[in-house]
Structures are given as structure tokens and as C-alpha cells.
């Protein structure tokens, strides 16, 4: 709502409502609810359709900015236990197009999934890491990372019985090693 001239705020508008007030209103309208995830509190949309409609109203550029900011906030808030949040970080940095961090966290999430023998998830995270890597500038380090990621995919693909895909990855890895001058 607009304030009368001289109301003290820039442009005659009132300051934006506080986050707490907005959350309280959304809760009272039953759009969201609180979910206790000890020691923290999270807010969740009551219906997936409400989430989808709200998300669709945000411009792509703004969504990118928001996802990048959310990823950075998660890194800051959970710095001491970041490994608990790597999957969320993959999502937000991927959507925020923060490719270096998307690469890093997707690879970390892949390794976490391998350790838990959740092979389909591991493959998905490693492939997302490869996709993020594709957005980074060309460099010898990028080639080394691409080679290492293909080697990271060995165990989960083997356990899933995806031998043709594994063979293709080995061929790609061999080509990358040649490009790097790495005879191993």
C-alpha cells in the first residue's frame, strides 16, 4: 500500500513486509506449515500444486538469483555439517547456475551415495556433476576433473550391471587421459 507523500519511505511506498509476517500470513491461510527438523525449523508448502504455481510466477533470472542465494545461505548456516546438506546444495547451485559449486557438491553427493551403495542416485549425481562441469571454462584442470568423474562412475555402474555404459565411459576416460598426456 502506498503512503501519503512525506511518509518517510522512499518513493511513497511502505517498507516490504517482514519475512516473519509473510510466513505467519501464509501459515494462517494454510498455504505452508512448519516442519521441525531438529535443531532447525523448515517451512513446507501444504500442497505441491501451490508450490508449483508460486515457483512458476518467479522470473527465471530471479529464480536463479534466489537459488544461488539459498545455496550460499545453506553453506553459511550449515558450515559445520555441510555433508548433511549436499543434496540440497546440488539442487540450489544447479538451479542458480553456480556451476563450480554445482560440480563440487554433485560430486560430493555422488561419493556419499556410493558409500551408502545407493548406486542409481550416485550415477545421477555424478552425471549432474559432469553436466555442471560442461559449463566451466576449458582448462587442463577441467579435463582432469572430467576424467576423474568418469572413473568415479565405475563402482555404481558396475553394481547396476550397466556394462555397456561403463565401457563407453572407459573409452571417454582413455581419450581424456591421452589429451592430458597421462599414460596411466
N, C-alpha and C positions, 0 to 999 in steps of 0.2 A: 504494500500500500504506500502511496505517495504521501509525504508530509507537506504541510504548508511551507511556503518559502521561508527561509531563515530557520528551518527546523534543525539545523546543526549538522545534518549529514550531507555528504557530497551529492550534488545533483538532485536534491529534494527528495531522496528516497530513504526509507528506513534501512538500518543495517540488516543484513541477511539473518534469518533466524538461526539460533544456535543449533548445533548438532543434537544436543540433548533434547531440545524442544521438538525438533523434527522427528527424532526417534520416538519420543513419547507420543506424538500425534499419530505416527504410523502404527504404533502398538495399540493405541486406543481405537483406531479404525480397523484393527485386526489384519493389517497387511503383513506385519512382521511379528516375530516373537523372540524372546530372549532364550538363548540356549547356553546353559552353563557348561563350559569346557574348562574345568579347574586347571589353573587358578584364574582363568580368564572368563570373559563373558562375550558371547557372539550373538549377532542378530541374524535371523534367518527369515526369508520370505515364507509366508504360510503356504502359498501355492506357487508352483513352478511357473504357471502362466503369468502371474503377477510379476515375477522376476523377469521373465522374457519380455513382457511389454515394457517394463521400466528400463531394461537394458537397451531395447531397440530404440527408445526415444533419445538416447545419448548419441551425439555425432561420433563418427569413427575416430576422428582426431582427439576428441575429448576422452573417449574410452581408452585410447592408447595412453594418454597422459594419466588418467586415473589408475590404470593397471600398473604403469611404471611407478607411480607414487605409492600404491598399495604394496607393491613388491619391496620398495625401499623401506616403507614403514615396518613391514614384517621382518626385514633384515635387522632393523634397529631394535625393535621390541623383543625379538627372539634371538638376539645375537648369541646368547649363552647356550641356546639349544636349537640352533638353526636346522639341524638334521631332522627335527620333528616336522619341519615345515617345508622341506624341499619340494614336495609335490605342488604345494600352493605357489611357491616361488616360480616353478616352471610355468604354471598357468599364467600368473600375472606378468612375468617378464616376457613370455612369448606373446601374449596379447598386447603388451606395452611396446613390443618390438625393440626391447633392450637385448639385442642378440648375444652379446658377450655373456651376460648373466643368464640368459635363457639356455645357452650352450652349457655353461658351468653347472647350473642346477639340474638340468635334464640328465647330464652325465652322472651327476651325484645320485639322482633319483634312480637311474638305471642300475648303478652299482648297489644301491640299497635293495632294490628289487631282486637282483642276482643273489645277494647274500641271504635273502629270505626265500629263494627258489620260486619267486613269482615271475616266471620266465616271460609270459606274454606282456606283462607290464614293463619288464626290463627292456624287452625289444622295442616297445612303443616309446619309452623314454630315450633310449639310445637313438632311435630314428628321429625323434624330435630334436635331439642334440645335433645330429647330422644336418637337419634342416636349418637350425639356427646357425650352425657353422657356415652354411652356404651363404649367409648374409654378411659374413665378416670379410674384410679385405684380404686379398691374396697375399700370402706370405709363406715362408718355409714352416713357421710355427703352425699355420693353418693346415698345411699338408701333413705335418706330424700328428696333429690332433685328429685329422680325418683317418689316418692310418690306425692310430690307437683306438678310435671308436669302432672301427671295423673288427679289430681284434677283441674288443670288449664284447662284441656280439657273439663270439664263438660259443661260450658255455650255454647261454639261453637258447640259441638256435639249435645247438646240438641236442639239448634235452627236449626241445619241442619236435625234434625229428625233421627240421627244415634244412635238409642236407643240400638241396639244390641252391637255396638262398645262401647258405654258408659257403658253398663252393664259389659262388659269384662274388661274395664279399672277399674271399681269399684272393681271387683274381684282381679285384679292385685294390686290395691292400698291396699286392705284389707290384702293381703298376705304380702306386703311390711311393713305395719303397724305392723303386727304380728312379723315379723323379727326384727323390731326395738323395740319391746316391748311397742308399743304405743297403749293403749286401746281405745283412741279416734277414 
